[in-house]
Amino acid sequence: MQSNDVNAVPVNGKEAAYFGVPWEDAYGYAQAIKVGDTIHVSGQLSHDEKGNLIAPASLDESGKPTEFSMMEQQMRATYANAVKLLARFGATLDNVVEETLYVLDVDAAFAAAGKVRKEAYVTERPRCASNLIGVTRLAFPEQLIEITFKAVLSGAEAKPR
């Protein structure tokens, strides 16, 4: 199984990164794929190293979140997971050219995103394209946010590690 590999051996020009969380095998995917100088990061969420959700939302009897106060905590953990994946390819958030935030509550996400994104990117105006999209459901009911990233390495960074 590849899911426990930090970075799998390149196959067909693609290098993969995994966290080793259960849903990588259940769904069948890599957390990130590097092809050439481009890194495609799958939707990240707020989980720890064992796959436990960080700051999960409370759910009502129908399985829907009852409040969105955990948005900022989930967003911070999600960016932290992306940073870990990018580092496996010698990249940082400075290499990100586009991100897409999928959220259950646009207002709650927009209220948290400015502050959290500026802290994550360590600048008042992150230099990446960004999309914030409201959705009705994410992979896990307790999730309030999922973020995908596209990063591009340049020069010496683009060499295989």
Buried (B, 14 or more C-beta within 10 A) or exposed (E): EBBEEEBBEEEEEEBBBBBBBEBBBEEEBBBBBBEEBBBBBBBBBBBEEEEEBBBBBEEEEEEEBEEBEBBBBBBBBBBBBBBBBBEBBBBBBBBBEEBBBBBBBBEBBBBBBEEBBEEBBEEEEBEBEBEBEEEEEBEBBBBBBBBBBBBBBEEEBBEEE
